[in-house]
Amino acid sequence: MKKLFTLATLGLLSSLAFEAQAQITVDGKVTAAEIGTGTGKYQLAGTYTGTHSVATKGLQSLYIGTSATKLYIMVVGSAESATDYPGIVVYLNVPNKTGVAAGTQLKGGVAGDSPLKHTPTMDMETDYGFRATTSPSASADVYYSYVDYTNGNTAPVPDTYQGSSTKTGAPLTASATSGPVLGAKFAYLSSATVTAAATAGSGLEMELDMTALGITTGSRINLMAAYVKDGGVFSSDVIPQIVGQTADLGSSPNFAATTSPGSQNATYVVGTGVLAGRNQVAQALNFQVYPNPAKANTTVAYNVQGGLQDVSLAVYNSMGQLVRSVAAEKQTAGDHEYKLANLSAGAYLVKLEVGGQLTSRKVVVE
């Protein structure tokens, strides 16, 4: 039996000790032996530390890892309610696939009993959505399905059921005979509260085949996890976390226009690991928008490092709609600056991508 640790204890263990332990096992929990660096290890991609809009339930942390052939995703949390069917969902963007563009509202899955029926607007391209729906606390079943947005975003979008397993961590192999979940495994381990889940490292675990998803070494993937109520309403609990969010987000939240100072998706590079969040990227790029608040005009400044890089700079309104494309070109190393003039009063999100590093800042025009 693998020894369990609290997450606080996990953070104190050395990476050398991790490397000597076993590979990832799909059983609905993350253990000390499964966390570290390199192939076959989980890395922490984000945590939820705020108030949970559903008392004692929700998310605690998100882990990502890979083996030579598999992508692993572990969402630590507690999802069951006494009478309803809430769930944990994960949205994923992978390279070499064309899904729904960032800033475009998802139509949602067709299944009326699936948390994937909600219609968020994501701040990343969305290729796939995965869900685990938990039965009421007194029942034992967990139900799994997925939505494939690479086939289009016209309602109704198929929400393909893959089967059920129990809340004991017993893995289910997806029923699909082709497509992105070919050979995939899902497992959910129940905990009475999110605090108990954090201690046990329990929740939803997924093993996805990298070949089926078109992922190779060096591939950059993006993902977001959420705790969703029965009926398709997002609770406050999303990872990456929206700082200060304490109420439910509703059935159609716009994550492309979030007021969070961090990213609304985590980035993972196969063979490298979890990349820095947007705050850290912003610091590295010396990304600034000033004055803020502004009076119609504001300045955007940043630094391109490491030679000629692809740069994209754009402004979006509070609805996630593109207002202005400022730059979309290769730029040389050094400081760059743009003046944004004649912006109407309102809140805007200025998004900057330099060589694959993505960050954003909110600006208010008075």
C-alpha positions, 0 to 999 in steps of 0.5 A: 500500500502506498503511504499517503501524506497531507499536501503540506507534507508533500511539499517538504519531500525532496525531488530525489526521493520522488524519483526513486518511487513508483510511476503514476497509478490511476486510482483517484489519488495523488501520493508522495511517490507520484510527485516530482520531476521528469517522466512518470511524475506529477507536477503541481499546476495550480491550487484553490485557496479561496472560499468555496461557494459550495460549503465543504465541497469543491477543488483543492489542487491540479496536477499534470504529468506524463509518461512516455506514452500517457498524459495524466491529469489529477484534480484533487477535490470533493464533488458529491452532494446529498441529493444532486449530481454535481461534477468535476470538469476539465477543458483541454487544448492540445497542439495540431488540433483546431477547436473553439478559439479563445474568446468564443462561447462554447455551445455546450454538450447535448446531454441534459444530465452532464455538467458539460452542457454549460456554455463558458467562454474560455481564454484558451482554444478549447479542443476537448471537455471531460467530465466526471458526474458524481451520484448523491453521497449515498450512492456509489456511481460516477459517470464519465463523458467527453465533448470533442470541439474539434468537430465543431461548435454547433449545438447540439454538440455530442456529449459522448458517454464512456461508462461509469465506475465507483467512488472507490478509485476503481479505474474505468477504461473508456468505451470509445474505439477511436478518437481522443479518449481511445484507451483512456482511463478515469478514476474517482476517489471520494472524500467527505469534504474538500479538506479531507480530499486535500489531506488524502490527495483524492479526487478525479484522475485521468490517463489519456493516450498521447498518440490519440490526442496528437501529443508528442515530446515538446507539445504545449497543452493548456487546461482548466479544471472546475467544480460544477453544480448539478444543472451546469452552473460553475461554482466559485472553484476553478483552477487556475483560481480567480482571486477573490471569487466567492460566489457561483460563476453561473452557467456561462462565465466569460473566462476570457474577460476575467478580473483575475490577475492570473491565467485562466488556464494552466500550461504544461510542456511535455518533457519540460513541465508546468510553465509559469503563470501569467503573473510570472510571465508578465514579470519576465517580459516586463509587461506594463499597461499605464496609466491604469485607470486611463483617460481614453489613452494608455501605453503598453510596454514589454520586453522581447528576450532571446532574439527574434520572436513571434509576438501577438498583442491584442485588446478585448472588451469585457464581453471577450470580443476583440477590440483591437489587434495591435501587433501580430508579427515577429519582433526583435529582442529589446523594449517595445511600446505601443500607445492605445488611443481613443478607447471608450470608457469600460474594462479591457483585457490586454493580451500579450503573447511572446514566443509562446509565453502568454500573459494579460493585464486588465485596464479600466478606461474612465 
